Every structure is written in structure tokens, then in C-alpha cells.
């Protein structure tokens, strides 16, 4: 259940099958069979190389921090026993690709009765350091691990380390090792610029009114500013809360995203269609911030 082949299978399942098929030759046609074949016949290093080259095809939580000491070199990370799989330097940015070991504690009901299981994953992450920013990207793990346990009836499950705890550990690492505090980048200005200039519009909005909190979830073909221009102007008067956004143009350049701007967080909940889309989204937000 938790041998290296099973863990490789779970790693690959974090990526769109079309990208996997472009990078591995297999006889199989169905996703589960393709992933099983790769985990059986390809080396771990070949799969790890695929992960680092194609990480931006995965769904991600992205955390933007100010670079408080203008770190110019990638550093040794010893938080959560993270294991580095590649160090790179691109356009003046130092980039580390790492794995963090994750465990789900699971209670199941099967023909053998109630069982307690552990399901182990490797969560890919990327740390990018430039002169102004430190960016942490976490690949989003499946919330419900039941799909990996087809022979069991999953009653209860819990991940031992969630993404918020991982981010806290990352920040604590900088505090303990460098005696410096990482502060989130407030990206309200950048997102408001994109919204005001009609590059994006919201499909989910949560905002404070005079005596209440209002939430709008738009029907699939509608967007917030288009339908509620008066409320849109109200929303812009205050720091933005959690919103979901859709790009109105250049769909091959950008991907849809959600954001918690005051906390410098951007999330990609659908697979990008090319590996540059996430970088393009982050660049546009920072460039106009």
C-alpha cells in the first residue's frame, strides 16, 4: 500500500493524464492503467524529473512573501524533513523543488471489519527566491483519499499535516535559521487593477456590507462586475476577501484562480492548459501591485 510504486502512482495522479501521456510511452489507454504501468516500469528518477519539469501543470496553493533580507542564494531547507529533488536558477531566481512526506490516517470498513490504515504521499512543492519575493508553491493533494482505496469503505480520514501548518513551518524555519520574519505580500492593488481594467471578473465574491457579510456565487456564464456594477464599486472600497476570478481574455495565456489578497495567497483549482499560465498570472498580479 505504501511501497515506492504506490507512492509514485499517487504522485502521478496529481497531474493531468494528457501531460503524462506526452512524457511517458505506455501501452495502456485508461488513466489508472497508465499510472500503474509507469510506476511499474519507469525509474523513480524519471518520474521525479517529470515532476520538476511539469510542476506548473498541477493544481497549486501559492504563497507570496516579501524577501526581508534580499536573499540572493537558494538555501538549505530543513523544515519538516523536506527532501530536495532539484535546485535550479532561472532569470535571476533561485528555485528549489522539494517533497514533503504526507500521511493520511484512515479508518475503513472492509470484509475484515474496522481497520486503521496509513496512506502515504509525497507532496511536491517549489520555493522560488528573487531579490524582492519569496514564493512558496504547494501542489494540492486530493482532499478525499478514498479513490486510492477502492477495496475499502472509508469511514473517516484525516491528513496529519495540512497546508496551513506546512506554511507555518516554512515561516518558522526562516525565523529560527535566519532570525527573520516572513511577511505576506498584500496583493489587493494588483488584483484590483486587473479587475478594474476588465482583464478579470469574479465568479465568487465575499465582501463586507454595512451590517453584514455578503456572498455572491455567480451562475456559470455570469460574472460579478458585469451583473452588479454598483456592488462592484462597493467591493473595491475595502481590502478584498476570498474571491474566485476568471480571465476574460487570453485564455491560452492565463488560467482562472482564486485569491485571498490580504494574505498574499493565490490558488489554482483547475489544471492549467500550459505550463506558463500560472507564472503569467503571478507576474501580472505582482507587476500591477
N, C-alpha and C positions, 0 to 999 in steps of 0.2 A: 504493500500500500504506500510505503514511503521510501522505496528504493529510488536510485537516481533516475531510472527510466520513468517512474511515475511522476517525479518532480519535473523532469524535462517536459513530459506531456502537459502538465499544468502550466508550465511557463509558456509553452507554445499556444495554449488556448487563450492567452491574453492578447493575441494578435489576430487580425482578420485573415481568414483562410486563403483569400486571394493572394495576399502578400507572401504567405507561407509557400504556396504553390509556385510562386515566381522564383523562390530561392532554394527549393529542395525538389529533387526529382523523385517522384513516388509513383507506384503503380495504382495506389488506392484513389478513389474518387470522392468518398464521403469523409467529412471532417474528422470524426473520431478515428477512422481507419488511417487517415493521412497522418495524424498526430502520433498514433501508435507506431506506425511504420518508421517515422523519423526518429522517435525515441528509441526504437529497437536497433536501427542500422546506422544512424549518424552519431558521431562523437559529441560529447558534451561541449568541447571547444567549438565545434562547428555551429552548434546551437547558440552558444554564448556570443559568437561573432555575429550571428544573425540578430540577436537581441540588441547589441550595441549599435549595429548599423541601421536598425529599423525601429528604435525605441519610440520615435515620433509618429509611428502608426498606432501606438497604443492609447487607450484612454488614460487620462492623467489628472492628478491634482498638482497644481503648480503654485509655489510659494515664493514671493518676491521679497527680498530683504535688501536694505542698504548695506553696502560694503563699508563697515565702520573704520577699518584700518587700511583700506585700499590694498588688500592682499593681492599680490601680483602673481603668486605661485599657487598651484594646487597643493593641498596639504594631506597629511596622513589623517584618515578618519578612523577613530576607534570607538565610535558610538554604536551601541547595540551589536558589537562584533561584526559590523558590516564588512563584507569581503569585496575588494576591488576586482573588477574584471577587465577594466581598460582605463588608461589615462591618455588624454588627448589634448591638443591645443589647436584651436581654430579661430582665426580672425582676432587674435589677441585675447581670446577667452580660454581659460584653463578648465577642462572638463574631466570629471571622474564618473565612471559608470560602476555602480555597486549593486550587490544583492544584500537584502536583509532577510534573514530567516524568519518566517511567519508560521504560526501554529494555530489551527482551529481545534478547540475541544468540542467533541461531538457526542451526543447521546442518541443512539439509534435503537430501533426495534426491528429484529430480524427473526428468522426461524430459530435462532439460538437464544432468543429472549432479548432483554435490555443489555446493550453493550455501550461501553465508553471507548471512543476512538480518538486518535490524534491524526489530523491531516496536515501535512507539512507542505509549505510553499516557499519559493524564493521570490521575493518582491523586488523587481528591478527599480532602481532609482538613478537619477542623474544629478550631479552637483556642478553648476556652472558658475565660475568666478570671473568677473570682469572688473575693471577699475572702479565702477560705480555700484554694481549689484552682485548679490549672491542669489542664485536661483536654484531652488530645490524642486525637482520633478519626481513625483511618485506615480508609478503605474498603478492604476486602480485594480485591486483584486475583486473577484466576484464576491458580492455580499453574502450570497447563499451558496454554501459548498455542496448542496445536495446533488448537483448534476455530476459530481465526481463519485457518487456513491449509489449507483443505480440498483445495487442489490440490497440496499438498506432503506428503511423508512426512518428518515431523520426527524427526531422529535425536538431536539434543541441543539443549538450550536453557538459558539462564542469565539471570536478571534481574540487571542491573548494581547495583542498589541495593535491598537487602531492607528489610523494615520495621524490623528491629533497628538497621540502620545509619541509617535515617531518624530514628529516635528518638534515637540518639546525636548526630546532627547538630543536632536540636532542642535537646537539653540543652547542647550545646557553644555554640549560639547564645546562650543565656541566660548562660552563663559568660563568653563573650567580650564581649557587649554590656552586660551589667549586673553583671558580676563576682559572680554568684551561682550557687549550685549547686541544681539541681532534685532534690529527693529524692522517691522514690516513696512513695505513701501505703500503709501496711500496712493491708489491709482484712480481715485474719483475723477480727477481732472482729465486724465487720458480717456477714460470711458465716456465721460460726459461729452468730450469733444467728438468722439466717434458717433455718439448718439445724436448730438445736435447737428452734425454735418450729414446725417442720413446715411452713414456707412452701415450702421447697425440699427436695429429696433428690438424692443424687448418682447419676449413671449411669456415671461413670468416676472412679475413686479411685486415687491413687498415694500410698502412705504408708510411713513407716519403721517396721519392727518391730525387735525387739531385735538380730537378727543378719542382717537382710535388708531389701530394699525390696520391698514387696508392691503389686501392681497388680490391681485388680478392674474388669472391664468387664462391666456388667450386661446381661443379655438385655433385649430391647426393653421388655417390660412390667414389669420389676422395677427397684427402686431399692435403694441400698446400706443405708441405715439401716433400712428395712423388713425386709430379709432378714438383716442382720448387726448387730443392735443392740449386741452386745458389742464387735465390732471398731469400730463407730461411736464408742463411748466412748473406745476407744484412740486413734482418729484425732484426737479433739478435744483430746487432751492436748498436742499439739505444733502448731507452725505448719503450716498446710496447704500441701501441694504442689499441682501442677496437678490440678484436678478439673473434671469436667463436671457441670452441675446442671440439674435440671428443676423448674419451679414446679409444685406440687401443686394449687394453686387459682388462680383468677383468670387463666385462660389468655388472656383478651382484654386483660388489663392488663399482663401481664409476658411476656417471651419467655425461652426457655431460653438458658443461657450457660455458658461455661467460664471458669475464673479461675486465675490464679497469684497468690494473695492477698498473699504476702510481697513481691511485686514490683509490687503495685498495678495489675494488668492484668486486664481483663475482655474476653472475645471473644464475638462473636455470629456463629455459623457458619450460621445459617439466616435466611432473610428474615423480618423481623418482619411481623406481620399488620396493625399500625397504627403510625403514626409516633411514638406516645408510649411504646411498650413499652420501648425502650432507655433513655429518660430515667427511666422508672419503676424499672427495675432498678437503675440507678446511684444514684438517690435513696434507695431502700430500703437499699442497702448502706451508703451514707455516713451516713444518718440513724441507723443502728444500730451504727455503728462506734465 
